[in-house]
């Protein structure tokens, strides 16, 4: 009998603890008056802070007006890692491009050329040992991102903002 009640009791305690933690860690409620445009409680106490908040809202509104496009490269990149004339692992990478709005057509028209230069950069990175060991560390991936971005800008110009690594996986053979 006790063995049947113990899991149910533990479940009730766990749920109660989760609800209590959620209530304790919930953010404080926002001031509804300041959202309506009227002066809130904090705006009369510190006018500099209120001006900073208005500037942040203006910047956020400008960012919302013209968002960047994210264009996913259709297929993944498969890179063999060769050490001492022998295949040791395969790396699979998915990339996406962050561009200014309206660049999707240009990116898709240059996609074969972009794939070629991206593969060239990825093969060079693999041959320099970039995919050995802890290859996901930022100090290892940052030069790769920089090289990919520079090569893509040769074709897309300054409308390309960044090259994003969405997925990266290494399978040892």
Backbone as a ProteinNet text record, in pm:
[ID]
protein_1_A
[PRIMARY]
XXXXXXXXXXXXXXXXXXXXXXXXXXXXXXXXXXXXXXXXXXXXXXXXXXXXXXXXXXXXXXXXXXXXXXXXXXXXXXXXXXXXXXXXXXXXXXXXXXXXXXXXXXXXXXXXXXXXXXXXXXXXXXXXXXXXXXXXXXXXXXXXXXXXXXXXXXXXXXXXXXXXXXXXXXXXX
[TERTIARY]
82.7	0	87	189.1	277.9	357.6	392.2	468.9	386.1	254.3	168	144.5	142.5	117.7	242.8	360.4	484.4	507.8	492.7	510.7	409.6	287.4	184.8	218.7	263.1	302.3	420.6	519.7	636.5	594.2	500.3	449.8	381.3	299.1	229.3	330.3	431.6	534	612.3	646.4	719.7	639.8	512.7	427.6	412.4	390.6	378	505.6	620	747.6	768.5	729.8	743.5	655.3	534	442.5	494.5	541.5	596.3	717.5	805.6	924	883.7	784.2	737.3	680.2	607.5	550.2	660.3	756.3	863.8	956.4	977.4	1071	1004.5	874.8	803.7	848.5	859	897.9	789.2	828.4	727.7	634.6	509.9	415.9	461.4	438.6	479.7	383.3	433.4	352.1	260.6	130	36.8	18.4	39.3	21.3	126.4	251.3	356.6	339.1	275.4	251.8	144.9	51.7	-53.7	-7.8	112.6	162.4	160.1	88.2	87.8	214.3	245.3	366.9	349	449	447	508	518.4	572	719.6	797.9	941.8	986.4	901.9	947.5	969.2	894.7	915	1033.8	1072.9	1184.8	1318.4	1335.6	1463.1	1438	1441.6	1410.6	1512.1	1640.2	1740.6	1706.8	1659.7	1624.3	1504.9	1407.3	1291.1	1333.2	1428.2	1477.3	1549.2	1627.1	1695.9	1595.2	1487.1	1384.6	1318.5	1290.6	1229.1	1322.9	1452.5	1550.5	1558.3	1553.1	1555.2	1431.6	1314.8	1191.8	1199.4	1258	1272.8	1364	1476.9	1570.1	1501.7	1424	1355.7	1252.9	1184.1	1085.2	1153.3	1271.1	1343.4	1389.8	1434.8	1477.5	1360	1239.3	1121.8	1076.3	1103.6	1056.7	1126.2	1256.8	1331.8	1412	1348.2	1422.4	1511.5	1617.4	1705	1640.3	1680.2	1632.8	1732.5	1681.2	1764.8	1734	1834.3	1815.3	1896	1825.2	1891.3	1945.2	2070.7	2127.3	2059.5	2010	1920.3	1976.4	2094.2	2147.3	2261	2281.9	2391.4	2524.2	2632	2766.6	2828	2884.1	2949.5	3098.4	3179	3322.7	3395.2	3476	3555.7	3676.6	3709.2	3828.1	3929	4041	4142.8	4267.9	4319.1	4444.2	4533.4	4657.2	4755.1	4699.4	4643.5	4590.9	4477	4407.3	4297.5	4179	4060.9	3938.6	3913.3	3905.9	3884.7	3744.7	3684.2	3549.3	3485.4	3356.5	3279.6	3212.3	3214.9	3150.3	3035.4	2919.6	2801.5	2765.2	2751.7	2724.3	2605.4	2515.7	2406.6	2434.3	2422.2	2450	2326.8	2323.2	2220	2286.9	2230.6	2286.3	2193.4	2249.3	2174	2203.7	2098.9	2115.8	2020.2	2044.2	1948	1822.8	1708.3	1583.9	1592.7	1527.2	1516.1	1632.4	1714.5	1832.1	1810.2	1693.5	1670.3	1693.4	1645.4	1663.7	1810.3	1885.2	2027.3	2103	2067.9	2134.1	2106.7	1981.3	1947.7	2012.5	2030	2096.3	2245.9	2307.1	2449.2	2474.3	2369.9	2387.4	2489.2	2493.7	2598.1	2739.6	2760.4	2891.3	2922.3	2820.9	2839.2	2872.3	2802.2	2831.3	2976.2	3022.1	3158.4	3260.2	3243.9	3341.6	3328.7	3205.7	3188.8	3258.1	3241.9	3309.1	3460.8	3509.9	3654.1	3704.1	3631	3669.6	3660.2	3554.3	3535.5	3642.1	3678.8	3785.4	3918.4	3947.5	4070.9	4072.7	3958.2	3947.8	3972.1	3915.8	3935.6	4081.3	4145.1	4284.7	4380.7	4342	4424.9	4399.6	4310.7	4283.3	4173.1	4092.6	3987.6	3874.6	3859.5	3751.4	3802.4	3924	3977.7	3950.4	3943.3	3928.4	3797.4	3806.2	3688.3	3663.4	3610.4	3596.3	3483.4	3399.4	3288	3320.6	3442.2	3481.3	3475.4	3439.9	3423.5	3553.8	3667.8	3794.9	3833.5	3772.5	3795.8	3697	3571.8	3468.7	3469.5	3517.8	3517.3	3597.5	3719.7	3790.5	3717.1	3649.9	3571.9	3457.4	3383.9	3273.3	3324.3	3437	3494.5	3530.3	3593	3630.6	3507.7	3405.3	3281.3	3216.9	3212.4	3151.1	3228.1	3361.5	3442.3	3423.5	3419.8	3401.7	3262.1	3160.3	3024.1	3009.6	3079.2	3070.7	3132.3	3221.1	3276.4	3166.2	3060.6	2951.6	2829.8	2802.5	2680.6	2704.9	2829.1	2861.2	2826	2810.4	2786.1	2642.7	2557.3	2421.6	2420.7	2529.3	2541.8	2588.5	2516	2550.3	2635.5	2592.8	2667.5	2634.2	2723.2	2699.6	2681.7	2568.6	2534.8	2552.4	2615.8	2627.8	2509.8	2414.5	2294.1	2314	2379.7	2404.2	2544.3	2610	2740.4	2752.4	2786.9	2797.1	2919.6	2991.3	3104.4	3076.1	3090.5	3072.7	3206.8	3265.4	3392	3368.3	3462.4	3448.7	3519
-119.4	0	125.5	126.7	241.2	259.5	148	157.4	219.6	212.8	274.9	422.1	460.1	598.2	684.9	627.1	704.1	778.4	714.5	790.5	903.4	881.1	985.9	1101.5	1069.2	1172.5	1252.6	1186.3	1255.1	1344.4	1298.2	1377	1504	1492.8	1609	1708.2	1658.7	1746.4	1815.8	1741.4	1800.3	1907.7	1882.2	1981.6	2105.6	2084.7	2197.3	2279.9	2213	2285	2363.1	2305	2374.5	2497.6	2485.3	2600.5	2709.2	2668.5	2766.6	2838.3	2764	2826.3	2921.6	2883.4	2970.9	3101.4	3093.7	3214.8	3302.7	3241.2	3318	3382.3	3317.4	3367.6	3447.7	3466.6	3543.1	3688.6	3752.9	3893.8	3980.3	4095.2	4182.8	4237.5	4268.2	4321.1	4458.5	4486	4613.7	4724	4848.7	4965.1	4991.9	4976.4	4989.8	5134.2	5230.3	5370.1	5414.6	5373.4	5417.5	5354.7	5240.7	5178.2	5253.6	5320.6	5395.5	5532.6	5573.6	5703.8	5806.8	5780.8	5873.4	5851.4	5950.3	5938.4	5828.9	5742.4	5634.7	5681.9	5588	5623.5	5657	5583.2	5602	5720.8	5776.4	5881.4	6013.5	6043.4	6169.7	6162.2	6040.7	6027.9	6047.6	5994.1	6001.3	6033.7	6163.6	6200.3	6145.8	6130.1	6076.1	5932.7	5855.2	5716.1	5709.5	5800.8	5803.8	5839.4	5931	5967.2	5849.9	5776.2	5657.8	5553.1	5534.9	5438	5477.4	5608.7	5655.2	5634.7	5658.4	5636.9	5489.4	5401	5257.6	5215.2	5272.5	5239.8	5286.8	5405.3	5456.7	5367.5	5324.5	5235.3	5102.9	5050.3	4923.7	4938.8	5052.4	5075.2	5082.5	5145.9	5152.7	5014.1	4931.4	4796.4	4712.8	4736.8	4660.3	4697.8	4821.1	4865.2	4790.8	4771.2	4707.3	4590.9	4475.2	4361	4299.4	4235.9	4167.3	4038.2	3993	3865.6	3757.1	3638.8	3522.3	3420.5	3392.9	3305.1	3178.6	3065.9	2938.9	2881.5	2837.6	2768.2	2631	2593.8	2478.5	2347.9	2307.9	2179.1	2196.9	2093.1	2095.3	2077.3	2112	2093.4	1974.2	1881.8	1763.9	1776.4	1777.9	1798.7	1677.2	1610.2	1499.1	1552.9	1489.3	1524.9	1412.6	1446.7	1349.1	1375.4	1270.4	1279	1164.2	1196.4	1097.1	1011.9	1078.9	1014.2	916.9	934	845.4	926.7	891.4	957.4	923.3	1025.7	1001	1040.2	1138.6	1179.5	1261.6	1283.5	1367.3	1476.6	1598.3	1710.9	1757.6	1776.7	1825.2	1961.2	2061.3	2198.7	2253.5	2321.9	2396.4	2544.6	2621.1	2764.2	2844.3	2966.1	3061.8	3197.6	3281.2	3414.1	3519.7	3613.6	3729.6	3843.8	3893.2	3996.8	4112	4219.5	4328.9	4282.4	4344.1	4299.9	4302.8	4206.5	4202	4135	4061.5	3999.3	3852.6	3797.8	3654.2	3613.4	3692.1	3658.2	3656.3	3754.4	3761.3	3644.6	3611.1	3499.2	3369.2	3347.2	3222.5	3215.6	3328.4	3326.1	3297.6	3337.4	3312.5	3186.3	3110.8	2997.8	2893.7	2854.5	2758.4	2813	2939.3	3000.3	3011.9	3048.4	3058.2	2922.1	2816.6	2682	2643.4	2679	2646.9	2715.6	2844.9	2915.3	2873	2844.1	2796.7	2661.4	2571.4	2441.8	2458.9	2549.2	2575	2621.1	2713.5	2762.7	2650.7	2569.4	2461.3	2353.3	2321.3	2223.4	2275.9	2403.3	2461.7	2456.4	2487.7	2483.2	2341	2241.7	2101.8	2061	2103.8	2066.9	2131.9	2244.9	2310.7	2253.4	2155	2092.8	2160.7	2240.9	2314.8	2229.8	2107.6	2020.6	1908.8	1920.8	1823.1	1870.5	1779.3	1814.3	1886.8	1987.1	2066.1	2172.7	2129.6	2216.7	2317.4	2307.8	2401.3	2520	2527.3	2643.5	2769.5	2879.9	3004.3	3050.2	3029.8	3073.2	2988.6	2872.2	2789.5	2826.6	2851.9	2880.8	3025.5	3119.4	3260.1	3285.5	3231.1	3251	3188	3076	3012.8	3103.4	3158	3249.8	3371.5	3425.3	3542.5	3509.9	3396.2	3357.2	3336.1	3271.7	3250	3383.6	3474.7	3606	3684.4	3683.8	3757.5	3702.7	3570.2	3510.2	3539.5	3535.8	3563.8	3709.7	3799.5	3941.5	3971.3	3885	3904.5	3898.2	3821.3	3806.6	3892.2	3907.3	3976.7	4120.4	4159	4295.3	4322.5	4450.5	4492.1	4463.7	4414.3	4377.5	4251.5	4174.9	4058.9	4107	4070.4	4112.3	4006.2	3879.8	3775.1	3638.9	3543.8	3403.9	3331.8	3264.3	3198.6	3047.8	2987.3	2842.4	2792	2728.1	2682.3	2548.2	2455.6	2322.9	2280.3	2210	2152.9	2021.8	1917.8	1784.9	1715.2	1642.8	1562.5	1417.2	1332.5	1187.9	1121.4	1062.3	992.8	860.8	825.8	703.2	590.6
0	0	0	85.6	95.4	-33.1	-97.7	-222.5	-334.6	-326.2	-427.1	-396.7	-270.5	-232.8	-242.6	-226.4	-227.1	-359.6	-476.5	-602.3	-618.3	-576.7	-588.4	-494.5	-373.4	-277.9	-331	-389.6	-446.3	-564.5	-644.9	-756.8	-708	-605.3	-550.4	-491.3	-421.8	-363.8	-475.1	-581.3	-693.8	-764.9	-788.3	-854.7	-766.7	-637.1	-545.1	-540	-538.5	-538.2	-666.7	-779.7	-908.1	-916.1	-869.8	-869.8	-775.9	-658.5	-563.8	-620.1	-685.1	-745.9	-858.2	-937.2	-1045	-992.2	-884.2	-824.4	-765.9	-698.5	-636	-739.2	-853.1	-953.3	-1065.2	-1057.7	-1160.3	-1157.9	-1276.2	-1278.3	-1216.2	-1161.2	-1100.7	-1208.5	-1172.5	-1271.5	-1320.9	-1450	-1508.5	-1468	-1471.2	-1439.6	-1558.3	-1542.7	-1654.3	-1697.3	-1608.9	-1645.8	-1745.5	-1728.5	-1819.8	-1957.5	-1966	-2096.1	-2174.4	-2103.4	-2170.3	-2217.6	-2182.4	-2224.8	-2113.5	-2003.6	-1890.9	-1810.6	-1727	-1646.9	-1543.8	-1534	-1436.1	-1306	-1213	-1081.9	-1089.2	-1170.8	-1173.8	-1256.6	-1344	-1435	-1363.9	-1256.4	-1187	-1092.2	-1050.8	-958.5	-1028.5	-1149.8	-1219.1	-1366.3	-1404.6	-1541.5	-1642.5	-1600.3	-1692.9	-1730.3	-1634.5	-1660.9	-1755.1	-1737.7	-1825.4	-1967.4	-1983.5	-2116.8	-2181.4	-2101.4	-2154.1	-2199.7	-2121.4	-2159	-2289.9	-2307.9	-2433	-2550.4	-2529.6	-2636.9	-2673.1	-2573.1	-2599.9	-2677.9	-2642.8	-2714.4	-2858.7	-2882.3	-3018.3	-3100.3	-3039.4	-3109.4	-3141.4	-3047.2	-3070.1	-3180.9	-3186	-3291.4	-3427.6	-3434.8	-3561.4	-3604	-3508.5	-3540.8	-3590	-3534.1	-3574.7	-3715.2	-3758.7	-3889.7	-4002.4	-3993.5	-4100.7	-4042.2	-4026.1	-3973.2	-4081.9	-4040.4	-4134.2	-4180.8	-4299.9	-4351.8	-4313.6	-4286.3	-4260.3	-4368.5	-4450.4	-4565.2	-4540.5	-4526.8	-4499.5	-4630.3	-4627	-4741.2	-4746.8	-4864	-4876.9	-4821.2	-4861.1	-4819.8	-4720.1	-4641.3	-4545.2	-4618.1	-4549.5	-4601.1	-4528.7	-4605.3	-4547.9	-4575.9	-4468.9	-4481.8	-4425.2	-4506.5	-4453.3	-4378	-4267.4	-4190.8	-4212	-4274.7	-4310.3	-4227.5	-4163.7	-4088.4	-4132.2	-4169.6	-4215.1	-4328.9	-4426.8	-4547.5	-4519.6	-4405.9	-4372.9	-4321	-4366.4	-4322.4	-4176	-4090.3	-3947.5	-3900.2	-3965.4	-3926.1	-4037.5	-4021.6	-4113.6	-4030.8	-4083.6	-4016.4	-4105.1	-4045.3	-4116.9	-4058.4	-4147.3	-4103.7	-4182.1	-4113.2	-4176.6	-4157.5	-4265.8	-4261.6	-4299.8	-4250.9	-4287.1	-4302.8	-4388.3	-4412.3	-4355	-4281.7	-4234	-4330.1	-4395.9	-4496.9	-4470.6	-4542.6	-4541.5	-4616.2	-4591.5	-4655.1	-4807.5	-4871.4	-5016.2	-5087.2	-5015.9	-5077	-5112.5	-5086.3	-5106.3	-5251.7	-5346.2	-5487.2	-5527.2	-5481.7	-5513.6	-5450.2	-5326	-5258.1	-5332.8	-5373.1	-5442.8	-5581.1	-5645.4	-5776.3	-5763	-5652	-5629.5	-5547.2	-5514	-5422.9	-5470.6	-5597.7	-5637.7	-5614.1	-5644.9	-5623.9	-5474.1	-5395.1	-5250.5	-5190.5	-5235.6	-5185.4	-5215.3	-5335.1	-5374.2	-5283	-5260.5	-5176.2	-5029.8	-4984.2	-4847.5	-4828.8	-4926.8	-4917.8	-4917.7	-4998.6	-5002.7	-4865.6	-4803	-4669.3	-4566.4	-4573.6	-4477.7	-4494.1	-4618.8	-4641.8	-4587.8	-4611	-4558.2	-4405.2	-4344.3	-4198.5	-4147.3	-4217.9	-4178.3	-4194.6	-4304.3	-4328.7	-4229.9	-4172	-4070.1	-3930.7	-3920.4	-3790.6	-3713.1	-3779	-3709.9	-3655.6	-3707	-3660.3	-3569.6	-3520.2	-3425.2	-3282.9	-3192.1	-3050.6	-3021.6	-2937.4	-2898.8	-3006.3	-3118.8	-3234.9	-3223.3	-3121.4	-3106.8	-3017.3	-2967.1	-2885.7	-2971.4	-2910	-2986.1	-3049.1	-2981.9	-3041.3	-3161.8	-3178.7	-3297.4	-3407.7	-3370.9	-3471.1	-3519.4	-3438.6	-3480.6	-3608.3	-3621.9	-3749.2	-3868.5	-3844.7	-3951.5	-3993.1	-3896.6	-3927.5	-4005.5	-3962.3	-4029.4	-4173.5	-4196.2	-4332.5	-4420.2	-4365.5	-4442.2	-4477.7	-4381.5	-4405.4	-4511.9	-4504.2	-4601.7	-4742.7	-4756.2	-4888.5	-4944.1	-4857.9	-4904.1	-4945.1	-4877.2	-4912.1	-5047.5	-5096.1	-5230.4	-5335.5	-5310	-5405.5	-5370.9	-5242.2	-5200.5	-5155.8	-5136.6	-5096.7	-4952.3	-4921.9	-4783.3	-4738.1	-4828.5	-4788.3	-4702	-4706	-4619.2	-4482.1	-4378.9	-4244.2	-4175.3	-4183.7	-4115	-4173.9	-4150.5	-4183.9	-4051.5	-4036	-3910.6	-3923.6	-3825.8	-3820.2	-3738.2	-3804.8	-3735.2	-3665.8	-3735.4	-3678.9	-3717.5	-3628.2	-3659.4	-3583.2	-3655.9	-3599.4	-3655.7	-3571	-3616.9	-3585.3	-3685.8	-3667.1	-3693.4	-3588.6	-3605.7	-3678.8	-3765.7	-3844.9	-3775.1
[MASK]
+++++++++++++++++++++++++++++++++++++++++++++++++++++++++++++++++++++++++++++++++++++++++++++++++++++++++++++++++++++++++++++++++++++++++++++++++++++++++++++++++++++++++++++

